Amino acid sequence: MSIATRITKLEARGGAGEIPIWCDDETDVPATIDAMIAEGELQETDRPRCVHWMLMQAPAGSHERALGILS
């Protein structure tokens, strides 16, 4: 499954309005966001909602559902 498909599925789940940022290291998130804004994939107003994909907040009791979304 492509990263784009995974992002679409994560964003579709609603959640807290977080935008998953897919990069290897959490310290790369600001640079990745900058690159995504430069490419027109995000807007500057989206920046506060962006989080490293490993830090996404799953609703309580949804671990099985969240894992299903990623597969």
N, CA, C and O atoms as a GROMACS GRO file, in nm:
protein
  284
    1MET      N    1   0.086  -0.118   0.000
    1MET     CA    2   0.000   0.000   0.000
    1MET      C    3   0.090   0.123   0.000
    1MET      O    4   0.188   0.130   0.074
    2SER      N    5   0.056   0.219  -0.082
    2SER     CA    6   0.138   0.339  -0.092
    2SER      C    7   0.118   0.430   0.029
    2SER      O    8   0.019   0.421   0.101
    3ILE      N    9   0.215   0.518   0.049
    3ILE     CA   10   0.205   0.615   0.158
    3ILE      C   11   0.086   0.706   0.135
    3ILE      O   12   0.016   0.743   0.230
    4ALA      N   13   0.062   0.744   0.010
    4ALA     CA   14  -0.052   0.833  -0.018
    4ALA      C   15  -0.183   0.768   0.023
    4ALA      O   16  -0.271   0.834   0.077
    5THR      N   17  -0.196   0.638  -0.002
    5THR     CA   18  -0.317   0.566   0.038
    5THR      C   19  -0.330   0.563   0.190
    5THR      O   20  -0.439   0.582   0.243
    6ARG      N   21  -0.220   0.540   0.259
    6ARG     CA   22  -0.222   0.537   0.405
    6ARG      C   23  -0.260   0.673   0.461
    6ARG      O   24  -0.339   0.682   0.556
    7ILE      N   25  -0.205   0.778   0.404
    7ILE     CA   26  -0.238   0.914   0.450
    7ILE      C   27  -0.387   0.942   0.430
    7ILE      O   28  -0.453   0.996   0.518
    8THR      N   29  -0.438   0.905   0.314
    8THR     CA   30  -0.579   0.926   0.285
    8THR      C   31  -0.666   0.854   0.386
    8THR      O   32  -0.764   0.910   0.434
    9LYS      N   33  -0.630   0.730   0.418
    9LYS     CA   34  -0.709   0.653   0.515
    9LYS      C   35  -0.700   0.714   0.654
    9LYS      O   36  -0.801   0.722   0.725
   10LEU      N   37  -0.581   0.758   0.695
   10LEU     CA   38  -0.568   0.820   0.827
   10LEU      C   39  -0.646   0.950   0.836
   10LEU      O   40  -0.712   0.977   0.937
   11GLU      N   41  -0.638   1.031   0.731
   11GLU     CA   42  -0.710   1.158   0.733
   11GLU      C   43  -0.860   1.137   0.730
   11GLU      O   44  -0.935   1.217   0.788
   12ALA      N   45  -0.905   1.032   0.664
   12ALA     CA   46  -1.048   1.004   0.655
   12ALA      C   47  -1.108   0.963   0.788
   12ALA      O   48  -1.230   0.973   0.808
   13ARG      N   49  -1.026   0.916   0.879
   13ARG     CA   50  -1.079   0.868   1.007
   13ARG      C   51  -1.122   0.983   1.098
   13ARG      O   52  -1.182   0.960   1.203
   14GLY      N   53  -1.092   1.105   1.057
   14GLY     CA   54  -1.135   1.219   1.139
   14GLY      C   55  -1.033   1.252   1.244
   14GLY      O   56  -0.941   1.330   1.218
   15GLY      N   57  -1.046   1.196   1.361
   15GLY     CA   58  -0.952   1.222   1.469
   15GLY      C   59  -0.959   1.366   1.517
   15GLY      O   60  -1.065   1.428   1.515
   16ALA      N   61  -0.846   1.417   1.559
   16ALA     CA   62  -0.839   1.551   1.615
   16ALA      C   63  -0.800   1.654   1.510
   16ALA      O   64  -0.753   1.763   1.545
   17GLY      N   65  -0.818   1.621   1.384
   17GLY     CA   66  -0.780   1.713   1.278
   17GLY      C   67  -0.631   1.716   1.252
   17GLY      O   68  -0.580   1.809   1.190
   18GLU      N   69  -0.561   1.612   1.298
   18GLU     CA   70  -0.418   1.605   1.279
   18GLU      C   71  -0.386   1.566   1.135
   18GLU      O   72  -0.461   1.491   1.072
   19ILE      N   73  -0.275   1.615   1.085
   19ILE     CA   74  -0.227   1.578   0.952
   19ILE      C   75  -0.100   1.496   0.973
   19ILE      O   76  -0.001   1.548   1.024
   20PRO      N   77  -0.101   1.369   0.934
   20PRO     CA   78   0.019   1.287   0.952
   20PRO      C   79   0.130   1.329   0.857
   20PRO      O   80   0.106   1.351   0.738
   21ILE      N   81   0.250   1.341   0.910
   21ILE     CA   82   0.367   1.372   0.829
   21ILE      C   83   0.454   1.246   0.826
   21ILE      O   84   0.501   1.198   0.929
   22TRP      N   85   0.474   1.196   0.707
   22TRP     CA   86   0.546   1.071   0.689
   22TRP      C   87   0.692   1.099   0.659
   22TRP      O   88   0.728   1.136   0.547
   23CYS      N   89   0.777   1.081   0.760
   23CYS     CA   90   0.922   1.090   0.744
   23CYS      C   91   0.984   0.997   0.848
   23CYS      O   92   0.919   0.959   0.945
   24ASP      N   93   1.109   0.962   0.825
   24ASP     CA   94   1.173   0.863   0.912
   24ASP      C   95   1.192   0.911   1.055
   24ASP      O   96   1.164   0.837   1.150
   25ASP      N   97   1.238   1.032   1.071
   25ASP     CA   98   1.272   1.082   1.203
   25ASP      C   99   1.184   1.201   1.239
   25ASP      O  100   1.157   1.287   1.155
   26GLU      N  101   1.140   1.205   1.362
   26GLU     CA  102   1.054   1.314   1.408
   26GLU      C  103   1.119   1.451   1.391
   26GLU      O  104   1.051   1.552   1.372
   27THR      N  105   1.252   1.454   1.397
   27THR     CA  106   1.322   1.582   1.383
   27THR      C  107   1.317   1.635   1.239
   27THR      O  108   1.348   1.752   1.216
   28ASP      N  109   1.278   1.551   1.144
   28ASP     CA  110   1.266   1.591   1.004
   28ASP      C  111   1.130   1.654   0.971
   28ASP      O  112   1.110   1.702   0.860
   29VAL      N  113   1.038   1.653   1.067
   29VAL     CA  114   0.902   1.702   1.041
   29VAL      C  115   0.900   1.849   0.994
   29VAL      O  116   0.835   1.877   0.893
   30PRO      N  117   0.968   1.942   1.060
   30PRO     CA  118   0.962   2.081   1.012
   30PRO      C  119   1.011   2.097   0.867
   30PRO      O  120   0.949   2.168   0.789
   31ALA      N  121   1.120   2.031   0.832
   31ALA     CA  122   1.172   2.041   0.695
   31ALA      C  123   1.076   1.975   0.596
   31ALA      O  124   1.058   2.024   0.485
   32THR      N  125   1.014   1.865   0.636
   32THR     CA  126   0.918   1.797   0.550
   32THR      C  127   0.796   1.886   0.527
   32THR      O  128   0.746   1.895   0.415
   33ILE      N  129   0.748   1.950   0.633
   33ILE     CA  130   0.634   2.042   0.620
   33ILE      C  131   0.671   2.157   0.527
   33ILE      O  132   0.592   2.194   0.440
   34ASP      N  133   0.792   2.214   0.544
   34ASP     CA  134   0.837   2.323   0.456
   34ASP      C  135   0.835   2.279   0.310
   34ASP      O  136   0.788   2.352   0.223
   35ALA      N  137   0.886   2.158   0.284
   35ALA     CA  138   0.889   2.106   0.147
   35ALA      C  139   0.748   2.085   0.093
   35ALA      O  140   0.722   2.114  -0.024
   36MET      N  141   0.657   2.035   0.177
   36MET     CA  142   0.520   2.010   0.134
   36MET      C  143   0.448   2.142   0.104
   36MET      O  144   0.368   2.150   0.011
   37ILE      N  145   0.476   2.245   0.183
   37ILE     CA  146   0.417   2.377   0.157
   37ILE      C  147   0.472   2.432   0.025
   37ILE      O  148   0.396   2.487  -0.056
   38ALA      N  149   0.603   2.419   0.004
   38ALA     CA  150   0.665   2.469  -0.118
   38ALA      C  151   0.608   2.400  -0.242
   38ALA      O  152   0.598   2.461  -0.349
   39GLU      N  153   0.571   2.271  -0.228
   39GLU     CA  154   0.516   2.195  -0.340
   39GLU      C  155   0.365   2.214  -0.355
   39GLU      O  156   0.305   2.164  -0.450
   40GLY      N  157   0.305   2.287  -0.262
   40GLY     CA  158   0.161   2.311  -0.269
   40GLY      C  159   0.076   2.198  -0.213
   40GLY      O  160  -0.046   2.196  -0.232
   41GLU      N  161   0.140   2.104  -0.143
   41GLU     CA  162   0.067   1.991  -0.084
   41GLU      C  163  -0.003   2.030   0.046
   41GLU      O  164  -0.103   1.970   0.084
   42LEU      N  165   0.050   2.131   0.114
   42LEU     CA  166  -0.008   2.185   0.237
   42LEU      C  167  -0.011   2.336   0.226
   42LEU      O  168   0.057   2.396   0.143
   43GLN      N  169  -0.090   2.396   0.312
   43GLN     CA  170  -0.090   2.541   0.324
   43GLN      C  171  -0.026   2.577   0.457
   43GLN      O  172  -0.024   2.495   0.550
   44GLU      N  173   0.026   2.696   0.467
   44GLU     CA  174   0.090   2.740   0.591
   44GLU      C  175  -0.006   2.727   0.710
   44GLU      O  176   0.038   2.699   0.822
   45THR      N  177  -0.135   2.747   0.686
   45THR     CA  178  -0.233   2.737   0.795
   45THR      C  179  -0.248   2.594   0.846
   45THR      O  180  -0.304   2.573   0.954
   46ASP      N  181  -0.200   2.495   0.771
   46ASP     CA  182  -0.206   2.355   0.814
   46ASP      C  183  -0.095   2.319   0.912
   46ASP      O  184  -0.104   2.218   0.982
   47ARG      N  185   0.009   2.399   0.916
   47ARG     CA  186   0.129   2.366   0.994
   47ARG      C  187   0.100   2.324   1.139
   47ARG      O  188   0.156   2.224   1.183
   48PRO      N  189   0.016   2.395   1.214
   48PRO     CA  190  -0.007   2.356   1.354
   48PRO      C  191  -0.073   2.218   1.370
   48PRO      O  192  -0.062   2.156   1.476
   49ARG      N  193  -0.141   2.171   1.268
   49ARG     CA  194  -0.209   2.042   1.275
   49ARG      C  195  -0.120   1.925   1.236
   49ARG      O  196  -0.159   1.809   1.251
   50CYS      N  197   0.000   1.953   1.187
   50CYS     CA  198   0.090   1.849   1.138
   50CYS      C  199   0.162   1.780   1.254
   50CYS      O  200   0.216   1.846   1.343
   51VAL      N  201   0.163   1.649   1.252
   51VAL     CA  202   0.233   1.570   1.352
   51VAL      C  203   0.303   1.453   1.284
   51VAL      O  204   0.258   1.403   1.180
   52HIS      N  205   0.414   1.410   1.343
   52HIS     CA  206   0.483   1.291   1.293
   52HIS      C  207   0.386   1.174   1.301
   52HIS      O  208   0.313   1.159   1.399
   53TRP      N  209   0.386   1.092   1.199
   53TRP     CA  210   0.287   0.984   1.191
   53TRP      C  211   0.289   0.891   1.311
   53TRP      O  212   0.187   0.830   1.343
   54MET      N  213   0.403   0.878   1.379
   54MET     CA  214   0.410   0.790   1.496
   54MET      C  215   0.343   0.853   1.618
   54MET      O  216   0.318   0.784   1.717
   55LEU      N  217   0.314   0.984   1.613
   55LEU     CA  218   0.253   1.053   1.726
   55LEU      C  219   0.105   1.080   1.708
   55LEU      O  220   0.044   1.150   1.788
   56MET      N  221   0.047   1.025   1.602
   56MET     CA  222  -0.096   1.044   1.577
   56MET      C  223  -0.175   0.995   1.697
   56MET      O  224  -0.144   0.890   1.754
   57GLN      N  225  -0.276   1.069   1.736
   57GLN     CA  226  -0.359   1.034   1.850
   57GLN      C  227  -0.477   0.948   1.804
   57GLN      O  228  -0.564   0.994   1.730
   58ALA      N  229  -0.479   0.824   1.848
   58ALA     CA  230  -0.592   0.736   1.818
   58ALA      C  231  -0.696   0.750   1.928
   58ALA      O  232  -0.661   0.760   2.045
   59PRO      N  233  -0.825   0.752   1.891
   59PRO     CA  234  -0.928   0.756   1.994
   59PRO      C  235  -0.916   0.637   2.088
   59PRO      O  236  -0.874   0.529   2.046
   60ALA      N  237  -0.953   0.655   2.212
   60ALA     CA  238  -0.944   0.547   2.311
   60ALA      C  239  -1.017   0.423   2.262
   60ALA      O  240  -1.130   0.430   2.213
   61GLY      N  241  -0.951   0.308   2.276
   61GLY     CA  242  -1.011   0.181   2.238
   61GLY      C  243  -1.012   0.153   2.089
   61GLY      O  244  -1.080   0.061   2.045
   62SER      N  245  -0.938   0.230   2.013
   62SER     CA  246  -0.943   0.210   1.867
   62SER      C  247  -0.815   0.152   1.810
   62SER      O  248  -0.790   0.162   1.690
   63HIS      N  249  -0.735   0.091   1.894
   63HIS     CA  250  -0.608   0.039   1.845
   63HIS      C  251  -0.626  -0.061   1.732
   63HIS      O  252  -0.553  -0.055   1.632
   64GLU      N  253  -0.720  -0.153   1.745
   64GLU     CA  254  -0.741  -0.251   1.639
   64GLU      C  255  -0.789  -0.183   1.511
   64GLU      O  256  -0.745  -0.218   1.401
   65ARG      N  257  -0.877  -0.086   1.525
   65ARG     CA  258  -0.927  -0.014   1.409
   65ARG      C  259  -0.813   0.068   1.345
   65ARG      O  260  -0.800   0.072   1.223
   66ALA      N  261  -0.732   0.132   1.429
   66ALA     CA  262  -0.622   0.212   1.378
   66ALA      C  263  -0.521   0.124   1.304
   66ALA      O  264  -0.470   0.164   1.199
   67LEU      N  265  -0.493   0.008   1.357
   67LEU     CA  266  -0.401  -0.083   1.288
   67LEU      C  267  -0.460  -0.130   1.156
   67LEU      O  268  -0.387  -0.148   1.058
   68GLY      N  269  -0.589  -0.151   1.151
   68GLY     CA  270  -0.655  -0.193   1.028
   68GLY      C  271  -0.646  -0.086   0.921
   68GLY      O  272  -0.637  -0.118   0.803
   69ILE      N  273  -0.648   0.039   0.960
   69ILE     CA  274  -0.638   0.150   0.866
   69ILE      C  275  -0.502   0.150   0.796
   69ILE      O  276  -0.492   0.183   0.678
   70LEU      N  277  -0.400   0.111   0.869
   70LEU     CA  278  -0.265   0.114   0.813
   70LEU      C  279  -0.233  -0.004   0.723
   70LEU      O  280  -0.131  -0.003   0.653
   71SER      N  281  -0.317  -0.106   0.724
   71SER     CA  282  -0.283  -0.223   0.642
   71SER      C  283  -0.355  -0.221   0.509
   71SER      O  284  -0.338  -0.312   0.429
   0.00000   0.00000   0.00000
